[in-house]
Amino acid sequence: MTEWRGTLAGEALGDRLTLLAGVLAELGVTRVVLEVPNERAAHLAARESDLPGLLDAALVRAGRVSLTASERALRLEVTTHSLTWRTTDAEAAALLRRPTLFG
C-alpha cells in the first residue's frame, strides 16, 4: 500500500487551519479525532464544528496536536509552525498536493 506525505503550506497559522478545514470538506470528511497531549481525544463532527478555532485553541494550550480523518486514512500533525500530513488515500493525497490549492 502506498503512503503519501507532505506539508500543507500557508503564510500564517490561521491560513493553514482554514485551508485544512476546506480540504477536509472537499474530501467529504464528516468525522475527525483531535488528539492533544495530556488530554482525552475529542471526536468531532468536522462540518459542524469550528475546526480552525478548535485547533488554534488546542495549539495555544499544547503547542502541537494530531488530527485523524479515518474516512480518508488521513493523519495530520499540526504545530504553530507546520502542518504535515500522511495518507494512503490517493484522492486525498492528490488534493493536498495540488499546486492551485496553495496559490
MOVEN-V594439 format. One record per residue. N is the residue number from 1. SS is DSSP state (a for helix, b for strand, c for the rest). Layout:
n->{N,N}
ss->{SS,SS}
This chain:
n->{1,2,3,4,5,6,7,8,9,10,11,12,13,14,15,16,17,18,19,20,21,22,23,24,25,26,27,28,29,30,31,32,33,34,35,36,37,38,39,40,41,42,43,44,45,46,47,48,49,50,51,52,53,54,55,56,57,58,59,60,61,62,63,64,65,66,67,68,69,70,71,72,73,74,75,76,77,78,79,80,81,82,83,84,85,86,87,88,89,90,91,92,93,94,95,96,97,98,99,100,101,102,103}
ss->{c,c,c,b,b,b,b,c,c,c,c,c,a,a,a,a,a,a,a,a,a,a,a,a,a,a,c,c,c,c,b,b,b,b,b,b,c,c,c,c,c,b,b,b,b,c,c,c,c,c,a,a,a,a,a,a,a,a,a,a,a,a,c,b,b,b,b,b,b,a,a,a,c,b,b,b,b,b,b,c,c,c,b,b,b,b,b,c,c,a,a,a,a,a,a,a,a,c,a,a,a,c,c}
